[in-house]
Amino acid sequence: MVDTKQFVKAVESKMTDAIHHLDDQLSHIRAGKANPKILDGVKVPYYGSLVPLSNVATVSTPDAKTIIITPWEKPLIKEIEKAIMNSEVGITPENNGELIRLGIPPLTEERRRTLARQSKQEAENAKISVRNARRDAIEQLKKSIKEGMPEDVEKDAEGEVQKIHDKFIKQVDELYAAKEKEIMTV
């Protein structure tokens, strides 16, 4: 006989991964205040290969409107500046020879709405992942009936999977609501 707990654990693990991915994606969406994670996608040429910015410089936020990038090697300053200009960050870097300063401009109302829509799309993608995990688990449970699992045990497991699904969908909604509030707050 098949153990229903393994299905429940597997589905919970997949849903947890979806939540972690959503959290990571939302942290990359800038909300009008300085966040070093907006630079995570920036790659800098370093000794012949592209490496993440965090591998060649220290990134800090001294205040809510500024990001400071201090390269570990002075000659890299031009390369880092060029990489930021070519990235999707959308902020022009200021270079004083020692470090690079990024001034985070205030968001316009239109840009805030665009970022809120982008956040909503990320939340929707997470919900799809959670629903797919539920669907896969329920399909496996239905197949396990053919392998000898009693129907009432399968229905109970299905109900448990649904409860876990509802809990994770609620978490997605809460993460999105918090991000939307952060974006729309002037």
VEXTIMAR-868185 format. One line per 10 residues: number of its first residue (from 1); their letters; for each residue x negated, y negated, z negated of N, C-alpha, C. Coordinates in steps of 0.1 Angstrom, whole numbers. Each point is the difference from the previous one (the first is absolute). Example, Ala and Ser with C-alpha at 12.3 -4.5 7.8 and 13.67 -1.06 7.14 Angstrom:
2
1) as) -132,57,-78,9,-12,0,-9,-12,0 | 4,-11,7,-9,-11,0,8,-11,-8;
***
This chain:
186
1) mvdtkqfvka) -8,12,0,8,-12,0,-9,-13,0 | 5,-10,6,-7,-12,1,2,-9,-12 | -10,-7,-4,1,-9,-12,4,-14,5 | 11,-5,-6,5,-13,5,-8,-11,-6 | -8,2,-11,-8,-11,-5,-11,-4,9 | -5,9,8,-10,-3,10,5,-10,11 | 13,2,4,6,-9,9,1,-14,-6 | 5,0,-12,2,-13,-7,-13,-7,-2 | -10,7,-4,-13,-7,-2,-6,-5,14 | 2,8,10,-5,-4,13,7,-13,5;
11) veskmtdaih) 13,0,-1,7,-11,4,-3,-13,-8 | -2,2,-13,-3,-11,-9,-14,-6,4 | -9,9,3,-13,-4,4,0,-8,13 | 8,4,10,1,-7,13,6,-14,-3 | 10,0,-8,7,-13,-3,-9,-10,-7 | -8,6,-9,-9,-9,-8,-11,-6,10 | -4,9,9,-10,-5,11,7,-12,8 | 12,1,3,7,-10,8,1,-13,-8 | 2,1,-13,1,-12,-9,-14,-6,-1 | -11,8,-1,-13,-6,-1,-4,-7,13;
21) hlddqlshir) 4,6,11,-3,-6,13,7,-13,2 | 13,-1,-5,8,-12,1,-7,-11,-8 | -4,4,-13,-6,-9,-9,-13,-6,7 | -8,8,6,-12,-4,7,3,-9,11 | 10,3,8,4,-8,12,5,-14,-4 | 8,0,-11,5,-13,-5,-11,-9,-6 | -10,7,-5,-11,-8,-6,-8,-7,11 | 1,5,12,-8,-7,11,8,-11,6 | 13,-2,-3,7,-11,5,-2,-12,-9 | -5,-11,6,-3,-11,-9,13,-8,-3;
31) agkanpkild) 0,-4,-13,12,-7,-5,-3,-14,-4 | -9,-7,6,-2,-14,-3,-10,-2,-11 | -5,11,-6,-11,-2,-10,-11,9,3 | -12,-3,-4,-12,7,3,1,14,-5 | -3,10,9,-1,14,-3,-11,6,8 | -11,5,-6,-11,6,7,4,11,10 | 12,7,-3,4,11,8,4,-4,15 | 2,-13,2,3,-4,14,-12,1,9 | -12,2,-6,-12,1,7,-4,15,2 | 8,9,-5,-4,15,1,-1,5,14;
41) gvkvpyygsl) 7,-6,10,-1,4,13,-12,-6,8 | -7,-9,-6,-11,-7,7,-13,9,0 | -5,3,12,-12,8,2,-11,-9,5 | -12,2,-6,-12,-9,3,-11,9,6 | -6,-4,11,-11,7,6,-12,0,-10 | -5,12,-3,-11,0,-10,-9,12,4 | -12,-3,5,-10,10,4,6,9,11 | 7,-5,9,5,8,11,14,6,-1 | 6,-1,-12,13,6,-1,10,-10,-7 | 13,2,2,9,-9,-7,4,6,-14;
51) vplsnvatvs) -2,-9,-10,3,4,-14,10,-10,-6 | 8,5,-10,9,-9,-6,-7,-12,-7 | 6,-11,0,-5,-12,-6,-5,2,-14 | 8,8,-8,-4,2,-14,-13,8,-1 | -5,6,11,-13,8,-1,-12,-9,2 | 2,-13,4,-11,-9,3,1,-13,-8 | 10,-2,-7,2,-13,-7,9,2,-13 | -1,-10,-9,9,0,-11,11,-9,3 | 13,5,-2,12,-8,3,6,-4,-13 | 2,-13,-3,7,-4,-13,10,-11,3;
61) tpdaktiiit) 9,-1,-10,10,-11,0,-2,-9,-12 | -7,-11,1,-1,-9,-11,13,-7,-5 | 9,-2,10,13,-6,-3,10,6,10 | 13,-4,-2,11,5,8,0,-3,15 | -8,-10,3,0,-5,14,-14,2,7 | -9,7,-6,-14,1,6,-5,15,-1 | -6,4,11,-8,13,-1,-14,-3,4 | -9,4,-9,-15,-2,2,-6,13,5 | -8,0,10,-7,11,5,-15,-3,-1 | -7,8,-8,-15,-2,-2,-7,12,6;
71) pwekplikei) -6,-2,12,-8,11,6,-11,5,-8 | -4,12,1,-11,6,-8,-13,-4,7 | 1,-2,13,-12,-4,8,4,-13,8 | -9,-10,-1,3,-13,6,3,1,15 | -8,7,8,2,0,14,14,6,4 | 7,6,-9,13,5,3,11,-10,0 | -3,-12,-5,11,-10,-1,7,-3,14 | -8,-1,10,6,-3,14,8,12,5 | -5,12,-3,8,12,4,13,1,-7 | 0,-3,-13,12,1,-8,10,-11,5;
81) ekaimnsevg) -5,-12,2,8,-11,5,7,4,13 | -8,5,9,5,4,13,10,11,-1 | -2,10,-9,9,11,-2,14,-5,-6 | -1,-10,-9,13,-5,-5,7,-8,11 | -7,-8,8,6,-7,11,7,9,10 | -6,12,2,5,9,10,11,9,-6 | 2,0,-13,10,9,-6,14,-6,0 | 10,7,-5,13,-5,-1,4,-8,-12 | -11,-3,-8,2,-8,-12,7,-13,2 | -4,-7,11,6,-13,3,-5,-11,-8;
91) itpenngeli) -11,0,-6,-6,-11,-8,-14,-3,5 | -2,-13,2,-14,-4,5,-9,0,-12 | -11,7,0,-10,0,-11,-8,-13,0 | -4,-4,-12,-10,-12,-1,-13,6,-6 | -11,-3,8,-13,6,-4,-9,-12,-5 | -6,2,-12,-9,-10,-4,-14,5,-1 | -3,11,7,-14,5,0,-2,10,-11 | 7,-1,-11,-2,9,-12,11,11,0 | 13,-6,2,12,9,-1,10,-5,10 | 10,8,1,12,-4,9,12,-2,-9;
101) rlgippltee) 7,-11,3,12,-3,-8,12,1,10 | 10,6,-5,13,1,8,10,-7,-9 | 5,-11,6,11,-8,-7,13,6,5 | 8,5,-9,13,6,3,10,-11,2 | 5,-2,12,10,-11,2,14,4,-5 | 8,-10,-4,13,4,-4,8,5,12 | 9,9,-3,8,6,11,12,-9,4 | 2,0,13,12,-7,5,12,9,-3 | 12,-6,1,12,7,-2,2,11,10 | -4,-3,13,1,10,11,-9,12,-3;
111) rrrtlarqsk) -13,-4,-4,-10,11,-3,5,9,-11 | 6,-7,-11,5,8,-11,11,10,4 | 9,-4,9,10,9,5,-6,11,8 | -10,-3,8,-7,10,8,-7,11,-9 | -7,-5,-10,-6,9,-10,10,8,-7 | 12,-6,-4,10,8,-6,6,11,9 | 1,-3,13,5,10,9,-11,11,1 | -12,-4,1,-11,10,0,0,9,-12 | 3,-6,-12,1,8,-12,11,9,0 | 12,-5,6,12,9,1,-3,12,9;
121) qeaenakisv) -7,-3,11,-3,11,9,-9,11,-7 | -10,-5,-8,-8,10,-7,8,8,-10 | 9,-7,-7,9,7,-9,9,10,7 | 5,-4,12,8,10,8,-8,12,4 | -13,-2,4,-8,11,4,-2,9,-12 | -2,-5,-12,-1,8,-12,12,8,-3 | 12,-6,2,13,7,-2,1,11,10 | -4,-2,12,0,11,10,-9,12,-4 | -11,-4,-6,-9,11,-4,6,8,-12 | 6,-7,-9,7,6,-11,11,9,5;
131) rnarrdaieq) 8,-5,9,11,8,5,-5,12,8 | -11,-1,7,-5,11,8,-5,11,-10 | -6,-4,-11,-5,9,-10,12,8,-6 | 11,-7,-3,12,6,-5,6,10,10 | 1,-4,13,5,8,10,-8,13,2 | -13,-1,0,-9,11,1,2,10,-11 | 1,-5,-13,2,8,-11,13,8,0 | 10,-7,4,14,6,1,0,11,11 | -7,-3,11,-1,11,11,-7,12,-5 | -11,-2,-8,-8,11,-6,9,8,-10;
141) lkksikegmp) 8,-7,-7,8,6,-10,11,9,7 | 6,-6,11,10,8,7,-6,12,7 | -13,-1,4,-6,12,6,-3,10,-11 | -2,-4,-12,-4,9,-11,13,8,-4 | 12,-4,3,11,8,-2,-1,13,7 | -5,-1,13,-1,12,8,-11,10,-6 | -9,-6,-8,-10,8,-6,4,6,-13 | 13,-2,-4,5,6,-12,3,-10,-12 | -1,-12,2,3,-10,-11,15,-1,-1 | 5,1,-12,15,-2,-2,4,-14,4;
151) edvekdaege) 12,-1,6,5,-13,5,2,-10,-11 | 4,4,-12,2,-10,-11,-13,-5,-4 | -11,8,0,-13,-5,-4,-5,-10,11 | 3,3,12,-4,-9,11,8,-14,-1 | 13,1,-3,8,-12,-1,-5,-9,-12 | -4,7,-11,-6,-7,-12,-13,-7,4 | -8,7,7,-13,-6,5,3,-12,9 | 10,2,9,3,-11,10,5,-12,-8 | 8,2,-10,4,-11,-9,-12,-7,-7 | -9,7,-4,-12,-5,-7,-8,-8,10;
161) vqkihdkfik) -2,5,13,-7,-7,10,7,-14,3 | 13,1,0,8,-13,3,-2,-10,-11 | 0,5,-13,-3,-10,-11,-14,-6,1 | -10,8,4,-13,-5,2,0,-10,11 | 7,3,11,1,-9,12,6,-13,-5 | 11,0,-7,6,-12,-5,-9,-9,-8 | -8,7,-9,-9,-8,-9,-11,-7,9 | -5,7,10,-11,-6,8,6,-11,9 | 12,2,5,6,-11,9,2,-12,-9 | 4,1,-12,1,-11,-9,-13,-7,-3;
171) qvdelyaake) -11,8,-1,-13,-6,-2,-4,-8,13 | 3,5,12,-3,-7,12,7,-13,0 | 13,0,-4,8,-13,0,-6,-9,-10 | -4,4,-12,-6,-8,-10,-13,-7,5 | -9,8,6,-12,-5,6,2,-11,10 | 10,3,9,3,-10,10,6,-12,-6 | 9,1,-9,6,-12,-6,-11,-9,-7 | -9,7,-7,-11,-8,-7,-9,-7,11 | -3,7,11,-8,-6,10,7,-12,7 | 13,2,3,8,-10,6,0,-13,-9;
181) keimtv) 2,3,-13,1,-12,-9,-14,-7,-1 | -11,8,1,-13,-6,0,-2,-8,12 | 4,5,12,-1,-8,12,8,-12,1 | 12,1,-4,10,-11,1,-2,-11,-11 | -7,3,-11,-3,-10,-10,-10,-10,5 | 4,-13,0,-8,-11,5,-10,-4,-11;
***
